[in-house]
Amino acid sequence: MEKLRIVFMGTPEFAVGILDTIIKNKYEVVGVITAADKPAGRGQKIKYSAVKEYALENNLKLLQPTNLKDEVFLSELQSLNANLQVVVAFRMLPEVVWRMPKLGTFNLHASLLPNYRGAAPINWAIINGETKTGVTTFFIDDKIDTGAMILNKEIAITEEENAGVLHDKLMRLGSEALVETLSIIEKGNVKTTIQKDTAEIKTAYKLNRDNCKIDWSKSATEIHNLIRGLSPYPTAWCFFKDNGEEWNVKIYEARTHVEIHNYNIGQIIASKKEIKIAVKDGFIQILNLQFPAKKKMMTNELLNGITFSEKAQAE
C-alpha cells in the first residue's frame, strides 16, 4: 500500500467540501492549486476563491498559476513531490501537468458520465428534467470529462429541489465517492471503465445570458425546470413589460398550474398577493423574484409597492 501525497486542484465552494473531506480523513495534501485572485462586484475588490480561503485557514501550501504551462509553476509543482493529483471543478489541464504524478490525476465530476460533461452538470440535469444524477471519478485525459471512470454514485432528483439544494447533496455524495476512490488507489485496486460515446449523450453547456432567459412559449414543466435549475445562481430571467415600462426580472422560485385557459402566452395575471404568467398548458405562479435595484423578495412583498395592468406581459 502506497502512502498518498496529494495535490488538490479546485476553485469554487463545491471543491471546498471535497478538500475538507480529504483533510478530515487524514490524507496528506502537499499542495493546493486554485484560480488567480480577481476583482469582483461593484467595488472591484480583489476576491479570493473559496478554495484559497480554505487553504489559508488550514495552512496548506498554495499555488495560483495564471499559466499552467509556465516553467516556474511546473518546477514548483514538481518540487511538491506528489504521487496523485485530485481535481474538482478547476480547469482543463495540459498533459505535462496531468501526467506528472506517478499514480495519475483524477477528477470528481458532478454527473453520471458520460452524460453532462462540461461546465454546469448540476444545473443542466435539473433543466432537462432528469430524475437522477450523481458523481463520477475518472482519470483525466486530453479531452474534457472523457477519461476512464473509476467509480460513480447515484442520487435521486426530487421534483421541487433547485440547483442549490442538489449542489449540496452532490457535494456530500462526492465526498463519499472521493474517499472511496482514494482508498482504491492507495490499495492498488483500481479497475477502470472506458466511457462509451453515443448520440444520446447530453452535454452540460456553459451557462450564459441567452440560455438562462425564460422562453414563455415552452411548457409549464420546462419553464419550471429552468427556473429551479438556475436557482439560486445564475438565475433564470425575463422581461416584464407594462404601460411603456420594462424591467429585467430574475425569478428564483415558481410553481406550475396545468390547466386550459384563454390568456395570451406570457400574459401577466396579478392580484394583490399573486403573480401568474400564462403559458401554453397552464400558468407559472411566481413565488420569489428580484426586480432591478431591489432585493430578492417574495411576490406578495413586491406587490405591496407595484401594480400591473391587464396588458402586462412577460417576454
C-alpha positions in Angstrom: 0.0 0.0 0.0 1.5 3.3 -1.1 1.0 6.4 1.1 -0.6 9.2 -0.9 0.9 12.6 -1.3 -1.9 14.6 -2.9 -2.0 17.9 -4.8 -5.6 19.2 -4.9 -6.9 21.5 -7.7 -10.2 23.3 -7.4 -11.8 26.7 -7.2 -15.5 27.0 -6.0 -17.4 26.1 -2.9 -18.2 22.7 -4.3 -14.5 21.9 -4.3 -14.1 23.1 -0.7 -16.4 20.4 0.7 -14.4 17.8 -1.1 -11.0 19.2 0.1 -12.2 19.3 3.6 -13.2 15.7 3.5 -9.7 14.7 2.3 -8.1 16.6 5.2 -10.5 15.2 7.8 -9.8 11.7 6.5 -6.1 12.3 7.4 -4.7 12.2 3.9 -1.6 14.2 3.2 -2.3 17.3 1.0 1.1 18.6 -0.1 -0.3 21.5 -2.2 -3.5 23.2 -3.3 -3.8 24.9 -6.7 -6.6 27.3 -7.3 -7.6 30.2 -9.6 -5.7 33.5 -9.5 -7.3 36.3 -7.5 -9.6 38.6 -9.5 -11.6 41.8 -8.9 -15.4 41.2 -8.3 -18.5 43.2 -7.6 -19.2 46.9 -8.0 -16.2 48.0 -6.0 -13.9 45.6 -8.0 -12.3 44.4 -4.8 -9.9 41.5 -5.1 -11.8 38.3 -4.4 -10.2 35.0 -3.2 -11.6 31.7 -4.5 -13.4 29.6 -1.9 -10.6 27.0 -2.1 -8.0 29.7 -1.5 -9.9 30.9 1.6 -9.9 27.3 2.9 -6.2 26.7 2.1 -5.2 29.8 4.0 -7.3 28.9 7.0 -5.8 25.5 7.1 -2.2 26.5 6.4 -2.0 24.5 3.2 0.7 25.2 0.6 -1.0 27.3 -2.1 -0.2 27.9 -5.8 -2.2 30.2 -8.1 -0.8 30.0 -11.6 -2.2 32.0 -14.4 -0.5 29.8 -17.0 -0.4 26.1 -16.3 2.5 25.6 -18.7 4.7 28.2 -17.1 8.1 26.8 -16.3 8.3 28.3 -12.8 4.9 26.8 -11.9 5.8 23.4 -13.3 9.0 23.4 -11.3 7.1 24.3 -8.1 4.5 21.6 -8.8 7.3 19.0 -9.4 9.0 20.0 -6.1 5.9 19.1 -4.1 6.7 15.5 -5.0 3.0 14.4 -5.1 2.2 11.0 -6.3 -1.5 11.8 -7.0 -3.5 14.8 -8.2 -7.2 15.3 -7.4 -9.2 17.8 -9.5 -12.6 19.2 -8.6 -14.2 22.0 -10.6 -11.0 23.5 -11.8 -9.9 24.0 -15.5 -8.6 21.9 -18.3 -5.0 20.7 -17.5 -2.2 20.5 -20.0 -0.7 17.0 -20.4 2.5 18.0 -18.8 0.5 18.6 -15.6 -1.9 15.6 -15.5 0.9 13.1 -16.4 3.2 14.4 -13.7 2.3 12.2 -10.6 3.1 8.5 -10.6 -0.4 7.4 -9.6 -2.1 9.8 -12.1 -4.6 12.6 -11.9 -8.3 12.0 -11.3 -11.3 14.3 -11.4 -14.5 14.3 -9.5 -17.4 15.3 -11.8 -20.9 16.1 -10.6 -22.8 13.9 -13.1 -23.2 10.3 -14.2 -20.7 10.3 -17.0 -20.7 10.2 -20.0 -23.8 12.4 -19.6 -23.4 16.0 -18.7 -19.7 16.5 -19.5 -18.9 20.2 -19.2 -19.2 23.3 -17.1 -22.6 23.1 -15.5 -23.7 19.5 -14.9 -25.8 20.2 -11.8 -27.9 22.9 -13.5 -28.5 21.0 -16.7 -29.6 17.8 -15.0 -32.5 19.8 -13.4 -33.1 22.0 -16.5 -33.6 18.8 -18.6 -35.9 17.3 -16.1 -33.7 14.3 -15.0 -35.0 12.3 -12.1 -31.5 11.1 -11.1 -27.9 12.3 -11.3 -24.7 11.5 -9.4 -21.0 11.9 -9.3 -18.2 10.1 -11.2 -14.5 9.9 -10.5 -12.3 9.3 -13.6 -8.6 9.6 -14.7 -8.0 12.8 -16.7 -7.0 12.5 -20.4 -6.5 15.1 -23.1 -10.2 15.9 -23.6 -12.9 17.3 -21.2 -14.5 14.7 -18.9 -13.9 11.8 -21.2 -11.3 9.7 -19.2 -11.5 6.2 -17.9 -14.0 6.0 -15.0 -13.1 4.7 -11.6 -16.5 4.7 -9.8 -19.8 6.6 -9.7 -22.6 7.1 -7.2 -26.2 7.8 -8.0 -28.8 10.1 -6.3 -32.4 11.0 -7.0 -33.5 14.5 -8.0 -36.9 15.4 -6.5 -39.4 17.5 -8.5 -39.1 20.6 -6.3 -35.4 20.8 -5.4 -33.3 23.5 -7.1 -29.7 23.7 -8.1 -28.5 25.0 -4.7 -30.1 22.0 -2.9 -28.7 19.5 -5.4 -25.3 21.1 -5.3 -25.1 20.5 -1.5 -26.4 16.9 -1.8 -23.8 16.2 -4.6 -21.0 17.7 -2.5 -21.8 15.2 0.3 -22.1 12.3 -2.2 -18.9 13.5 -4.0 -17.0 13.5 -0.7 -18.0 9.8 -0.2 -17.0 8.9 -3.7 -13.7 10.7 -3.4 -12.7 9.0 -0.2 -13.6 5.6 -1.7 -11.6 6.4 -4.8 -8.5 7.4 -2.7 -8.8 4.1 -0.8 -8.9 2.1 -4.1 -5.9 3.9 -5.5 -4.0 3.7 -2.2 -4.5 -0.1 -2.1 -3.6 -0.5 -5.8 -7.1 -2.0 -6.6 -8.0 0.4 -9.5 -10.3 -1.1 -12.2 -11.5 1.5 -14.7 -14.3 1.6 -17.2 -13.9 3.3 -20.6 -16.6 5.8 -21.4 -18.7 5.0 -24.4 -19.9 7.8 -26.6 -23.4 7.6 -28.1 -25.6 10.1 -30.0 -27.9 10.3 -26.9 -25.2 11.8 -24.6 -26.4 15.1 -23.0 -24.0 18.0 -22.6 -23.6 20.4 -19.7 -23.1 23.6 -21.7 -21.6 26.7 -20.1 -24.4 28.9 -18.8 -24.8 32.3 -20.4 -27.4 35.1 -20.6 -29.1 33.6 -23.6 -29.6 30.0 -22.2 -30.8 31.4 -18.8 -33.6 33.5 -20.4 -37.1 32.1 -20.0 -39.0 31.2 -23.1 -42.6 31.6 -22.2 -43.8 29.6 -25.2 -42.4 26.4 -23.6 -44.5 24.1 -21.4 -45.1 24.8 -17.7 -42.8 21.9 -16.7 -39.9 23.0 -19.0 -40.1 26.6 -17.6 -40.3 25.4 -14.0 -37.3 23.1 -14.6 -35.3 26.1 -16.0 -36.1 28.3 -13.0 -35.2 25.7 -10.4 -32.2 24.5 -12.4 -30.8 28.1 -12.3 -31.7 28.9 -8.7 -30.1 30.4 -6.7 -27.4 31.1 -9.3 -27.0 32.3 -12.0 -30.9 32.6 -12.0 -33.5 32.5 -14.8 -34.6 35.9 -16.1 -37.0 37.6 -18.4 -38.5 41.0 -19.1 -41.8 42.2 -17.5 -43.4 44.9 -19.7 -46.3 47.2 -18.7 -47.5 50.7 -19.5 -44.4 51.5 -21.6 -42.0 50.4 -18.8 -39.7 47.4 -19.0 -38.0 45.5 -16.1 -35.3 42.9 -16.2 -36.6 40.4 -13.7 -34.8 37.4 -12.0 -37.1 34.6 -11.0 -35.9 32.3 -8.2 -38.9 30.1 -7.4 -42.1 29.2 -9.1 -45.0 26.7 -9.1 -46.8 25.2 -12.0 -50.6 25.1 -12.6 -51.5 22.9 -15.6 -54.9 23.9 -16.9 -56.7 25.1 -20.0 -57.2 28.9 -20.3 -57.8 31.7 -22.9 -55.0 34.1 -21.9 -52.2 35.1 -24.3 -48.9 33.3 -23.8 -46.7 35.4 -21.5 -49.6 37.5 -20.1 -49.1 38.5 -16.5 -52.2 38.0 -14.3 -51.6 39.8 -11.0 -53.7 40.2 -7.9 -52.7 41.9 -4.6 -50.8 38.8 -3.5 -50.1 36.7 -6.5 -48.4 36.8 -10.0 -49.2 34.2 -12.5 -47.9 34.0 -16.1 -49.9 32.3 -18.8 -48.1 29.5 -20.7 -49.5 27.1 -23.4 -50.6 24.4 -20.9 -51.4 26.5 -17.8 -49.7 29.0 -15.6 -46.4 29.7 -13.9 -47.0 31.2 -10.4 -44.1 33.3 -9.4 -43.1 32.8 -5.7 -39.8 34.6 -5.4 -38.2 37.2 -7.7 -36.0 40.2 -7.9 -36.6 43.5 -9.7 -33.7 45.8 -10.8 -32.1 47.7 -7.9 -34.3 45.8 -5.4 -33.5 42.9 -3.2 -34.8 39.4 -3.8 -38.3 39.1 -2.3 -41.4 37.1 -2.1 -44.1 38.0 -4.6 -46.5 39.4 -2.1 -43.8 41.8 -0.8 -43.2 43.1 -4.3 -47.0 43.6 -4.9 -47.1 46.0 -1.9 -45.3 48.5 -4.0 -46.2 47.8 -7.6 -49.4 47.0 -9.5 -49.7 45.6 -13.0 -52.4 46.3 -15.6 -54.3 43.7 -17.6 -51.9 44.3 -20.5 -48.8 43.4 -18.6 -46.6 40.9 -20.4 -43.6 38.6 -19.7 -41.2 38.3 -22.6 
